[in-house]
Amino acid sequence: MGKFHVKRRIQFQTAVIAAAIAAISVSPILVPSRSFAGSQDGGASQALANAASLVKPHVFVSEAPATRGSSFEVAVVVDIASGYHMNSHKPLDEFLIPTTLTPQAPAGLKPAEVVYPEGRSLTFSFSPKQPLSVYSGKATLRLKFQVAPDASLGPQSIPMTLRYQACSDTSCLPPVKVPVAAKVEVAVAGTKSRATHPEIFSPAAKP
């Protein structure tokens, strides 16, 4: 084999090795959620657990009790771990998972549309040129319920599902669905009711 062919072969092998090292060194920015489904090594469960631990939802109800024929509000206040954010309801990138809150209201309690806060427009190392709409620190999601005239009396539980994708400055964890629930007492019409949690529900507290 001539010197020219040996030299070309060495150059080719060097290029292959360099490409392999680069592929190993670069961590993925976004991993589709389907990549975590069906994992057999426990990595998926650990990733989901980590994502769930980064966001802490707290549920509040505006009235106690809620009377038949009236309406009340529910707020889900989300505390997000420092150094992380979650995509807003409109994250501005089709590959990112939006934050959603889905109620499964019992009969007699009719939910209105969820009101999501405006996201902050920020750039990150994995998206340096395209700003993304995100929630960081704290975010409050709100929805109103109408109590039917024949709603069941007594304590009611309103299960809801909070879905979000938590991200750091460099990467995003798989999306998770976290169950939350609002507890409300339903009373007959005319029962005296008091406003609760004015720090959340008063007009001055709303954006």
TORPA-4810 file (N, C-alpha, C, O; in nm, 3 decimals):
<nodes>
NODE_1_0.086_-0.120_0.000_0.000_0.000_0.000_0.089_0.124_0.000_0.182_0.133_0.080_M
NODE_2_0.062_0.220_-0.090_0.145_0.339_-0.101_0.129_0.433_0.015_0.032_0.425_0.091_G
NODE_3_0.227_0.525_0.027_0.222_0.620_0.137_0.096_0.706_0.132_0.040_0.742_0.235_K
NODE_4_0.052_0.739_0.009_-0.066_0.825_-0.005_-0.189_0.757_0.054_-0.265_0.820_0.127_F
NODE_5_-0.209_0.628_0.021_-0.327_0.557_0.071_-0.321_0.538_0.222_-0.423_0.547_0.290_H
NODE_6_-0.202_0.512_0.275_-0.188_0.499_0.421_-0.226_0.630_0.489_-0.297_0.630_0.590_V
NODE_7_-0.179_0.740_0.434_-0.208_0.870_0.492_-0.358_0.898_0.491_-0.413_0.947_0.589_K
NODE_8_-0.425_0.867_0.377_-0.569_0.890_0.367_-0.645_0.803_0.467_-0.743_0.848_0.526_R
NODE_9_-0.600_0.680_0.486_-0.667_0.590_0.579_-0.655_0.641_0.722_-0.751_0.636_0.800_R
NODE_10_-0.536_0.690_0.757_-0.516_0.746_0.891_-0.604_0.868_0.912_-0.661_0.886_1.020_I
NODE_11_-0.614_0.953_0.810_-0.698_1.072_0.822_-0.845_1.035_0.843_-0.915_1.096_0.923_Q
NODE_12_-0.890_0.933_0.770_-1.029_0.889_0.781_-1.058_0.834_0.920_-1.159_0.866_0.981_F
NODE_13_-0.965_0.748_0.970_-0.984_0.691_1.103_-0.985_0.799_1.210_-1.064_0.793_1.305_Q
NODE_14_-0.899_0.897_1.195_-0.894_1.008_1.291_-1.025_1.084_1.293_-1.074_1.122_1.399_T
NODE_15_-1.083_1.107_1.174_-1.209_1.180_1.165_-1.323_1.102_1.230_-1.408_1.160_1.298_A
NODE_16_-1.324_0.969_1.210_-1.428_0.885_1.270_-1.420_0.889_1.422_-1.522_0.903_1.490_V
NODE_17_-1.296_0.877_1.475_-1.277_0.880_1.620_-1.320_1.015_1.678_-1.384_1.020_1.783_I
NODE_18_-1.286_1.123_1.609_-1.322_1.257_1.657_-1.474_1.275_1.659_-1.528_1.334_1.752_A
NODE_19_-1.540_1.223_1.556_-1.686_1.235_1.551_-1.751_1.155_1.663_-1.849_1.200_1.722_A
NODE_20_-1.696_1.039_1.691_-1.752_0.956_1.799_-1.737_1.024_1.934_-1.829_1.024_2.015_A
NODE_21_-1.618_1.083_1.957_-1.596_1.154_2.083_-1.691_1.272_2.097_-1.745_1.297_2.204_I
NODE_22_-1.712_1.344_1.987_-1.804_1.459_1.990_-1.945_1.415_2.021_-2.017_1.481_2.097_A
NODE_23_-1.986_1.303_1.962_-2.122_1.254_1.986_-2.143_1.216_2.130_-2.251_1.237_2.185_A
NODE_24_-2.038_1.158_2.194_-2.048_1.119_2.334_-2.045_1.241_2.425_-2.112_1.243_2.528_I
NODE_25_-1.969_1.341_2.388_-1.947_1.457_2.475_-2.067_1.549_2.481_-2.089_1.614_2.582_S
NODE_26_-2.145_1.555_2.372_-2.254_1.652_2.367_-2.378_1.590_2.429_-2.429_1.489_2.380_V
NODE_27_-2.427_1.650_2.538_-2.549_1.599_2.602_-2.670_1.654_2.528_-2.663_1.765_2.476_S
NODE_28_-2.780_1.580_2.521_-2.898_1.627_2.450_-2.964_1.743_2.521_-2.964_1.751_2.644_P
NODE_29_-3.018_1.834_2.442_-3.086_1.950_2.498_-3.228_1.913_2.540_-3.269_1.939_2.653_I
NODE_30_-3.301_1.854_2.449_-3.437_1.815_2.477_-3.454_1.669_2.442_-3.415_1.625_2.334_L
NODE_31_-3.512_1.596_2.532_-3.534_1.454_2.506_-3.683_1.431_2.498_-3.753_1.456_2.596_V
NODE_32_-3.736_1.384_2.384_-3.879_1.362_2.373_-3.928_1.268_2.482_-3.857_1.176_2.524_P
NODE_33_-4.050_1.292_2.527_-4.103_1.214_2.639_-4.111_1.066_2.604_-4.101_0.982_2.694_S
NODE_34_-4.130_1.032_2.477_-4.141_0.892_2.441_-4.012_0.816_2.465_-4.014_0.693_2.475_R
NODE_35_-3.899_0.887_2.474_-3.772_0.821_2.499_-3.767_0.763_2.639_-3.688_0.673_2.667_S
NODE_36_-3.852_0.814_2.728_-3.850_0.768_2.866_-3.952_0.658_2.890_-3.947_0.589_2.992_F
NODE_37_-4.044_0.640_2.796_-4.148_0.540_2.816_-4.090_0.401_2.802_-4.013_0.373_2.710_A
NODE_38_-4.129_0.314_2.893_-4.088_0.175_2.883_-3.944_0.150_2.919_-3.891_0.044_2.886_G
NODE_39_-3.877_0.245_2.985_-3.739_0.223_3.024_-3.732_0.110_3.126_-3.815_0.103_3.217_S
NODE_40_-3.633_0.022_3.112_-3.622_-0.093_3.200_-3.513_-0.077_3.306_-3.496_-0.165_3.390_Q
NODE_41_-3.439_0.031_3.302_-3.329_0.046_3.397_-3.362_0.139_3.513_-3.275_0.169_3.595_D
NODE_42_-3.486_0.184_3.519_-3.525_0.273_3.629_-3.492_0.418_3.604_-3.528_0.504_3.685_G
NODE_43_-3.423_0.449_3.493_-3.387_0.588_3.466_-3.507_0.676_3.445_-3.508_0.792_3.488_G
NODE_44_-3.610_0.623_3.379_-3.730_0.703_3.354_-3.798_0.740_3.484_-3.837_0.855_3.504_A
NODE_45_-3.814_0.643_3.574_-3.879_0.669_3.703_-3.802_0.773_3.782_-3.862_0.860_3.845_S
NODE_46_-3.670_0.765_3.780_-3.588_0.860_3.853_-3.601_1.000_3.794_-3.610_1.098_3.868_Q
NODE_47_-3.603_1.009_3.660_-3.616_1.138_3.594_-3.750_1.201_3.627_-3.758_1.322_3.653_A
NODE_48_-3.857_1.121_3.626_-3.989_1.174_3.658_-3.997_1.219_3.803_-4.059_1.321_3.835_L
NODE_49_-3.934_1.141_3.892_-3.933_1.179_4.033_-3.859_1.310_4.053_-3.903_1.395_4.131_A
NODE_50_-3.748_1.327_3.983_-3.672_1.451_3.994_-3.754_1.569_3.944_-3.755_1.676_4.005_N
NODE_51_-3.824_1.550_3.830_-3.905_1.658_3.775_-4.017_1.697_3.870_-4.047_1.815_3.887_A
NODE_52_-4.078_1.596_3.934_-4.188_1.624_4.027_-4.140_1.696_4.152_-4.216_1.772_4.212_A
NODE_53_-4.016_1.672_4.193_-3.965_1.734_4.315_-3.927_1.879_4.296_-3.907_1.951_4.393_S
NODE_54_-3.917_1.924_4.172_-3.872_2.061_4.143_-3.986_2.161_4.146_-3.962_2.282_4.155_L
NODE_55_-4.110_2.113_4.139_-4.227_2.201_4.134_-4.325_2.159_4.243_-4.367_2.043_4.248_V
NODE_56_-4.361_2.253_4.330_-4.450_2.224_4.442_-4.580_2.304_4.428_-4.580_2.425_4.447_K
NODE_57_-4.691_2.237_4.394_-4.819_2.307_4.382_-4.893_2.316_4.515_-4.889_2.223_4.595_P
NODE_58_-4.959_2.429_4.538_-5.041_2.451_4.657_-5.178_2.501_4.610_-5.186_2.591_4.527_H
NODE_59_-5.285_2.443_4.664_-5.419_2.472_4.615_-5.497_2.554_4.719_-5.494_2.524_4.838_V
NODE_60_-5.565_2.659_4.670_-5.643_2.747_4.757_-5.782_2.768_4.698_-5.799_2.767_4.576_F
NODE_61_-5.881_2.788_4.786_-6.020_2.813_4.746_-6.062_2.948_4.802_-6.026_2.983_4.914_V
NODE_62_-6.140_3.023_4.724_-6.169_3.163_4.760_-6.284_3.181_4.857_-6.295_3.288_4.919_S
NODE_63_-6.372_3.081_4.874_-6.491_3.098_4.958_-6.505_2.980_5.055_-6.468_2.867_5.023_E
NODE_64_-6.558_3.009_5.172_-6.587_2.904_5.270_-6.715_2.940_5.346_-6.713_3.035_5.425_A
NODE_65_-6.825_2.870_5.326_-6.842_2.767_5.223_-6.881_2.831_5.090_-6.903_2.952_5.082_P
NODE_66_-6.889_2.747_4.985_-6.944_2.791_4.857_-7.090_2.752_4.855_-7.124_2.636_4.879_A
NODE_67_-7.176_2.847_4.827_-7.320_2.820_4.836_-7.379_2.785_4.699_-7.328_2.826_4.595_T
NODE_68_-7.486_2.710_4.704_-7.556_2.676_4.579_-7.596_2.802_4.503_-7.647_2.898_4.562_R
NODE_69_-7.572_2.801_4.371_-7.606_2.915_4.287_-7.499_3.022_4.282_-7.514_3.120_4.208_G
NODE_70_-7.392_3.006_4.359_-7.285_3.107_4.359_-7.165_3.055_4.279_-7.169_2.947_4.220_S
NODE_71_-7.059_3.133_4.279_-6.935_3.092_4.214_-6.819_3.112_4.311_-6.829_3.191_4.405_S
NODE_72_-6.712_3.042_4.287_-6.591_3.058_4.367_-6.470_3.032_4.277_-6.482_2.976_4.168_F
NODE_73_-6.355_3.073_4.328_-6.232_3.055_4.252_-6.141_2.953_4.319_-6.143_2.934_4.440_E
NODE_74_-6.062_2.888_4.235_-5.955_2.800_4.282_-5.824_2.852_4.224_-5.817_2.887_4.106_V
NODE_75_-5.723_2.856_4.307_-5.590_2.896_4.260_-5.490_2.785_4.291_-5.488_2.731_4.402_A
NODE_76_-5.410_2.752_4.193_-5.299_2.659_4.213_-5.170_2.741_4.205_-5.128_2.785_4.098_V
NODE_77_-5.109_2.761_4.322_-4.986_2.840_4.330_-4.868_2.743_4.323_-4.856_2.652_4.405_V
NODE_78_-4.784_2.763_4.225_-4.674_2.671_4.197_-4.542_2.735_4.237_-4.505_2.841_4.187_V
NODE_79_-4.470_2.669_4.328_-4.335_2.712_4.365_-4.234_2.630_4.285_-4.237_2.507_4.286_D
NODE_80_-4.145_2.701_4.215_-4.049_2.636_4.125_-3.910_2.650_4.185_-3.869_2.759_4.225_I
NODE_81_-3.837_2.540_4.192_-3.705_2.537_4.254_-3.611_2.637_4.188_-3.617_2.660_4.067_A
NODE_82_-3.523_2.696_4.269_-3.424_2.790_4.219_-3.334_2.722_4.115_-3.292_2.608_4.133_S
NODE_83_-3.306_2.793_4.009_-3.222_2.739_3.902_-3.300_2.664_3.796_-3.242_2.616_3.698_G
NODE_84_-3.432_2.654_3.815_-3.517_2.584_3.720_-3.632_2.674_3.678_-3.662_2.775_3.743_Y
NODE_85_-3.695_2.637_3.572_-3.817_2.703_3.527_-3.907_2.596_3.465_-3.863_2.483_3.441_H
NODE_86_-4.030_2.631_3.441_-4.116_2.542_3.363_-4.177_2.622_3.250_-4.199_2.743_3.262_M
NODE_87_-4.203_2.554_3.141_-4.258_2.623_3.025_-4.392_2.685_3.059_-4.469_2.628_3.136_N
NODE_88_-4.421_2.801_3.003_-4.550_2.863_3.026_-4.658_2.788_2.947_-4.630_2.688_2.882_S
NODE_89_-4.779_2.838_2.956_-4.889_2.776_2.881_-4.867_2.791_2.730_-4.920_2.713_2.651_H
NODE_90_-4.790_2.891_2.693_-4.756_2.913_2.551_-4.604_2.931_2.541_-4.556_3.044_2.540_K
NODE_91_-4.530_2.821_2.534_-4.383_2.829_2.547_-4.309_2.882_2.425_-4.187_2.901_2.433_P
NODE_92_-4.375_2.908_2.314_-4.314_2.968_2.193_-4.223_2.872_2.117_-4.152_2.915_2.026_L
NODE_93_-4.222_2.747_2.152_-4.143_2.648_2.080_-4.226_2.520_2.074_-4.269_2.468_2.176_D
NODE_94_-4.247_2.469_1.952_-4.335_2.354_1.935_-4.282_2.228_2.001_-4.359_2.135_2.025_E
NODE_95_-4.152_2.222_2.031_-4.093_2.103_2.090_-4.101_2.103_2.243_-4.070_2.002_2.306_F
NODE_96_-4.144_2.214_2.301_-4.154_2.223_2.446_-4.298_2.199_2.490_-4.393_2.234_2.420_L
NODE_97_-4.313_2.138_2.607_-4.445_2.100_2.657_-4.505_2.216_2.737_-4.443_2.263_2.833_I
NODE_98_-4.624_2.264_2.700_-4.686_2.374_2.775_-4.738_2.328_2.911_-4.773_2.212_2.929_P
NODE_99_-4.743_2.422_3.004_-4.805_2.395_3.133_-4.957_2.396_3.117_-5.013_2.488_3.057_T
NODE_100_-5.023_2.294_3.171_-5.169_2.288_3.166_-5.225_2.244_3.301_-5.160_2.171_3.377_T
NODE_101_-5.345_2.289_3.329_-5.419_2.246_3.449_-5.555_2.196_3.402_-5.632_2.272_3.343_L
NODE_102_-5.584_2.070_3.428_-5.708_2.009_3.379_-5.793_1.961_3.496_-5.753_1.869_3.568_T
NODE_103_-5.910_2.023_3.518_-5.997_1.980_3.629_-6.086_1.863_3.588_-6.127_1.853_3.472_P
NODE_104_-6.115_1.777_3.682_-6.215_1.672_3.665_-6.324_1.698_3.769_-6.332_1.631_3.872_Q
NODE_105_-6.406_1.797_3.740_-6.501_1.848_3.838_-6.616_1.750_3.861_-6.665_1.689_3.766_A
NODE_106_-6.659_1.736_3.985_-6.776_1.651_4.013_-6.903_1.718_3.965_-6.904_1.838_3.936_P
NODE_107_-7.010_1.641_3.955_-7.139_1.695_3.912_-7.181_1.808_4.006_-7.167_1.799_4.128_A
NODE_108_-7.233_1.914_3.944_-7.280_2.028_4.023_-7.179_2.140_4.036_-7.214_2.248_4.084_G
NODE_109_-7.056_2.116_3.996_-6.953_2.220_3.998_-6.898_2.234_3.857_-6.826_2.146_3.808_L
NODE_110_-6.932_2.343_3.792_-6.895_2.363_3.651_-6.775_2.455_3.641_-6.783_2.571_3.683_K
NODE_111_-6.663_2.406_3.585_-6.544_2.492_3.575_-6.548_2.582_3.452_-6.601_2.545_3.348_P
NODE_112_-6.491_2.699_3.466_-6.467_2.787_3.352_-6.326_2.757_3.299_-6.258_2.667_3.348_A
NODE_113_-6.283_2.832_3.201_-6.150_2.812_3.146_-6.043_2.854_3.246_-6.061_2.949_3.322_E
NODE_114_-5.933_2.782_3.244_-5.821_2.816_3.333_-5.755_2.946_3.284_-5.735_2.966_3.164_V
NODE_115_-5.724_3.032_3.379_-5.651_3.156_3.347_-5.505_3.134_3.385_-5.472_3.116_3.502_V
NODE_116_-5.419_3.137_3.284_-5.277_3.116_3.306_-5.204_3.250_3.313_-5.241_3.343_3.242_Y
NODE_117_-5.102_3.260_3.395_-5.025_3.386_3.399_-4.942_3.403_3.273_-4.912_3.307_3.202_P
NODE_118_-4.905_3.525_3.247_-4.814_3.552_3.136_-4.676_3.497_3.170_-4.629_3.511_3.282_E
NODE_119_-4.612_3.435_3.073_-4.477_3.386_3.095_-4.374_3.498_3.078_-4.402_3.601_3.017_G
NODE_120_-4.257_3.475_3.131_-4.144_3.567_3.111_-4.066_3.521_2.989_-4.042_3.402_2.970_R
NODE_121_-4.027_3.616_2.906_-3.952_3.585_2.785_-3.802_3.586_2.816_-3.744_3.692_2.840_S
NODE_122_-3.741_3.467_2.814_-3.600_3.454_2.849_-3.527_3.366_2.748_-3.588_3.282_2.681_L
NODE_123_-3.397_3.385_2.739_-3.314_3.297_2.657_-3.230_3.208_2.747_-3.202_3.243_2.862_T
NODE_124_-3.192_3.092_2.695_-3.114_2.994_2.770_-3.001_2.942_2.682_-2.998_2.965_2.562_F
NODE_125_-2.910_2.871_2.745_-2.795_2.822_2.670_-2.836_2.726_2.560_-2.768_2.715_2.458_S
NODE_126_-2.949_2.655_2.578_-2.994_2.565_2.474_-3.082_2.636_2.370_-3.120_2.577_2.269_F
NODE_127_-3.115_2.763_2.397_-3.192_2.842_2.302_-3.145_2.987_2.309_-3.221_3.075_2.349_S
NODE_128_-3.019_3.013_2.269_-2.960_3.146_2.290_-3.019_3.256_2.202_-3.013_3.374_2.236_P
NODE_129_-3.077_3.218_2.088_-3.126_3.319_1.995_-3.278_3.333_1.999_-3.331_3.439_1.966_K
NODE_130_-3.347_3.227_2.038_-3.492_3.232_2.042_-3.541_3.238_2.186_-3.526_3.140_2.260_Q
NODE_131_-3.599_3.349_2.229_-3.652_3.357_2.365_-3.767_3.258_2.384_-3.844_3.231_2.292_P
NODE_132_-3.777_3.206_2.504_-3.884_3.114_2.539_-3.970_3.175_2.649_-3.922_3.252_2.732_L
NODE_133_-4.097_3.140_2.649_-4.189_3.190_2.751_-4.195_3.090_2.866_-4.234_2.975_2.846_S
NODE_134_-4.155_3.134_2.986_-4.141_3.041_3.098_-4.198_3.101_3.226_-4.221_3.221_3.236_V
NODE_135_-4.220_3.012_3.324_-4.251_3.051_3.460_-4.132_3.015_3.548_-4.075_2.907_3.534_Y
NODE_136_-4.095_3.105_3.636_-3.987_3.078_3.730_-4.024_3.138_3.865_-4.102_3.233_3.873_S
NODE_137_-3.967_3.082_3.971_-3.996_3.132_4.105_-4.133_3.088_4.152_-4.145_2.992_4.228_G
NODE_138_-4.237_3.159_4.108_-4.374_3.130_4.151_-4.469_3.163_4.037_-4.451_3.263_3.967_K
NODE_139_-4.570_3.080_4.018_-4.673_3.105_3.917_-4.808_3.065_3.975_-4.818_2.965_4.046_A
NODE_140_-4.912_3.144_3.944_-5.045_3.117_3.995_-5.141_3.092_3.880_-5.161_3.179_3.795_T
NODE_141_-5.201_2.974_3.879_-5.300_2.936_3.779_-5.437_2.945_3.846_-5.455_2.900_3.959_L
NODE_142_-5.534_3.003_3.776_-5.665_3.029_3.837_-5.778_2.972_3.751_-5.768_2.968_3.628_R
NODE_143_-5.883_2.928_3.817_-6.005_2.893_3.745_-6.125_2.913_3.837_-6.116_2.898_3.959_L
NODE_144_-6.238_2.945_3.774_-6.360_2.974_3.848_-6.458_2.857_3.831_-6.463_2.793_3.727_K
NODE_145_-6.535_2.831_3.937_-6.636_2.726_3.934_-6.773_2.787_3.964_-6.787_2.874_4.049_F
NODE_146_-6.874_2.739_3.892_-7.012_2.776_3.918_-7.079_2.661_3.992_-7.073_2.546_3.949_Q
NODE_147_-7.144_2.693_4.104_-7.211_2.592_4.184_-7.357_2.582_4.138_-7.429_2.682_4.141_V
NODE_148_-7.400_2.465_4.097_-7.536_2.444_4.049_-7.636_2.455_4.165_-7.601_2.427_4.280_A
NODE_149_-7.759_2.494_4.136_-7.861_2.504_4.242_-7.889_2.371_4.311_-7.937_2.368_4.425_P
NODE_150_-7.859_2.262_4.242_-7.885_2.130_4.302_-7.756_2.054_4.334_-7.757_1.932_4.345_D
NODE_151_-7.646_2.128_4.347_-7.518_2.063_4.377_-7.525_1.988_4.510_-7.596_2.031_4.601_A
NODE_152_-7.454_1.880_4.519_-7.451_1.802_4.643_-7.396_1.887_4.757_-7.299_1.961_4.739_S
NODE_153_-7.457_1.876_4.872_-7.413_1.953_4.988_-7.301_1.880_5.062_-7.285_1.758_5.053_L
NODE_154_-7.225_1.961_5.136_-7.118_1.903_5.215_-6.982_1.916_5.148_-6.969_1.986_5.047_G
NODE_155_-6.882_1.850_5.202_-6.747_1.861_5.148_-6.736_1.798_5.009_-6.787_1.689_4.984_P
NODE_156_-6.667_1.869_4.920_-6.645_1.821_4.784_-6.496_1.828_4.753_-6.425_1.918_4.798_Q
NODE_157_-6.451_1.731_4.675_-6.312_1.732_4.628_-6.312_1.751_4.477_-6.387_1.684_4.405_S
NODE_158_-6.228_1.841_4.431_-6.216_1.866_4.287_-6.078_1.821_4.242_-5.981_1.896_4.259_I
NODE_159_-6.066_1.703_4.185_-5.935_1.658_4.138_-5.893_1.732_4.012_-5.976_1.762_3.926_P
NODE_160_-5.766_1.761_4.002_-5.710_1.830_3.886_-5.576_1.767_3.853_-5.512_1.704_3.937_M
NODE_161_-5.534_1.785_3.729_-5.404_1.735_3.685_-5.319_1.852_3.636_-5.356_1.922_3.542_T
NODE_162_-5.207_1.871_3.701_-5.111_1.972_3.660_-5.003_1.906_3.576_-4.932_1.817_3.623_L
NODE_163_-4.991_1.948_3.452_-4.889_1.893_3.362_-4.788_2.003_3.330_-4.826_2.115_3.296_R
NODE_164_-4.661_1.970_3.340_-4.558_2.069_3.313_-4.428_2.000_3.273_-4.412_1.879_3.290_Y
NODE_165_-4.337_2.079_3.220_-4.202_2.033_3.188_-4.103_2.127_3.257_-4.100_2.246_3.229_Q
NODE_166_-4.023_2.071_3.345_-3.924_2.151_3.418_-3.791_2.150_3.343_-3.749_2.047_3.289_A
NODE_167_-3.727_2.265_3.340_-3.600_2.279_3.268_-3.500_2.359_3.350_-3.538_2.443_3.432_C
NODE_168_-3.374_2.332_3.328_-3.267_2.416_3.380_-3.219_2.506_3.266_-3.285_2.515_3.162_S
NODE_169_-3.107_2.571_3.285_-3.053_2.656_3.180_-2.997_2.574_3.064_-2.978_2.626_2.954_D
NODE_170_-2.970_2.447_3.090_-2.902_2.366_2.988_-2.987_2.254_2.930_-2.959_2.209_2.818_T
NODE_171_-3.088_2.207_3.001_-3.165_2.093_2.950_-3.302_2.088_3.014_-3.330_2.156_3.112_S
NODE_172_-3.389_2.004_2.955_-3.525_1.987_3.005_-3.548_1.843_3.047_-3.505_1.749_2.979_C
NODE_173_-3.616_1.826_3.159_-3.656_1.694_3.205_-3.783_1.652_3.132_-3.849_1.735_3.071_L
NODE_174_-3.818_1.523_3.138_-3.942_1.479_3.072_-4.062_1.543_3.139_-4.058_1.572_3.259_P
NODE_175_-4.169_1.565_3.064_-4.290_1.623_3.124_-4.351_1.528_3.225_-4.339_1.406_3.212_P
NODE_176_-4.418_1.584_3.325_-4.484_1.503_3.428_-4.627_1.552_3.447_-4.660_1.667_3.417_V
NODE_177_-4.710_1.462_3.499_-4.847_1.496_3.538_-4.859_1.475_3.688_-4.836_1.365_3.738_K
NODE_178_-4.896_1.581_3.758_-4.904_1.577_3.904_-5.050_1.596_3.946_-5.112_1.695_3.909_V
NODE_179_-5.106_1.503_4.023_-5.244_1.520_4.069_-5.252_1.620_4.184_-5.172_1.614_4.277_P
NODE_180_-5.347_1.711_4.177_-5.374_1.805_4.284_-5.525_1.806_4.305_-5.600_1.759_4.220_V
NODE_181_-5.570_1.859_4.418_-5.713_1.860_4.446_-5.750_1.982_4.528_-5.676_2.023_4.618_A
NODE_182_-5.865_2.040_4.496_-5.921_2.150_4.575_-6.032_2.094_4.664_-6.112_2.012_4.620_A
NODE_183_-6.036_2.140_4.789_-6.138_2.097_4.885_-6.233_2.215_4.910_-6.190_2.324_4.948_K
NODE_184_-6.361_2.189_4.889_-6.459_2.296_4.908_-6.581_2.239_4.979_-6.619_2.124_4.960_V
NODE_185_-6.642_2.323_5.061_-6.766_2.288_5.131_-6.882_2.356_5.060_-6.881_2.477_5.043_E
NODE_186_-6.981_2.279_5.018_-7.098_2.334_4.949_-7.214_2.344_5.049_-7.244_2.247_5.119_V
NODE_187_-7.277_2.461_5.055_-7.387_2.485_5.149_-7.510_2.534_5.075_-7.503_2.572_4.958_A
NODE_188_-7.621_2.533_5.143_-7.747_2.577_5.081_-7.739_2.726_5.052_-7.663_2.800_5.115_V
NODE_189_-7.819_2.769_4.954_-7.822_2.911_4.919_-7.864_2.994_5.040_-7.952_2.953_5.116_A
NODE_190_-7.802_3.108_5.057_-7.833_3.195_5.169_-7.744_3.176_5.289_-7.746_3.257_5.382_G
NODE_191_-7.665_3.070_5.289_-7.570_3.049_5.399_-7.463_3.157_5.396_-7.411_3.191_5.290_T
NODE_192_-7.431_3.210_5.513_-7.328_3.312_5.519_-7.193_3.253_5.481_-7.152_3.149_5.533_K
NODE_193_-7.126_3.321_5.390_-6.997_3.273_5.341_-6.892_3.382_5.362_-6.924_3.501_5.361_S
NODE_194_-6.770_3.341_5.380_-6.661_3.439_5.398_-6.553_3.418_5.292_-6.525_3.306_5.249_R
NODE_195_-6.494_3.529_5.251_-6.384_3.523_5.156_-6.258_3.475_5.227_-6.229_3.516_5.339_A
NODE_196_-6.185_3.389_5.162_-6.061_3.335_5.219_-5.941_3.369_5.130_-5.956_3.393_5.011_T
NODE_197_-5.826_3.370_5.190_-5.698_3.393_5.121_-5.700_3.520_5.034_-5.677_3.514_4.914_H
NODE_198_-5.727_3.635_5.098_-5.727_3.760_5.020_-5.591_3.791_4.958_-5.583_3.866_4.861_P
NODE_199_-5.484_3.734_5.014_-5.351_3.757_4.955_-5.338_3.695_4.816_-5.243_3.724_4.743_E
NODE_200_-5.434_3.609_4.782_-5.433_3.545_4.650_-5.550_3.591_4.564_-5.535_3.612_4.443_I
NODE_201_-5.669_3.608_4.628_-5.790_3.630_4.550_-5.840_3.775_4.547_-5.927_3.808_4.466_F
NODE_202_-5.788_3.861_4.630_-5.834_4.000_4.628_-5.791_4.066_4.496_-5.690_4.028_4.437_S
NODE_203_-5.869_4.164_4.450_-5.834_4.232_4.324_-5.690_4.285_4.323_-5.623_4.284_4.220_P
NODE_204_-5.645_4.331_4.438_-5.509_4.387_4.444_-5.403_4.279_4.424_-5.291_4.309_4.382_A
NODE_205_-5.438_4.154_4.455_-5.339_4.045_4.445_-5.331_3.987_4.304_-5.239_3.913_4.272_A
NODE_206_-5.429_4.023_4.220_-5.433_3.966_4.084_-5.357_4.055_3.988_-5.357_4.177_4.003_K
NODE_207_-5.292_3.995_3.889_-5.217_4.075_3.792_-5.309_4.155_3.701_-5.262_4.228_3.614_P
</nodes>
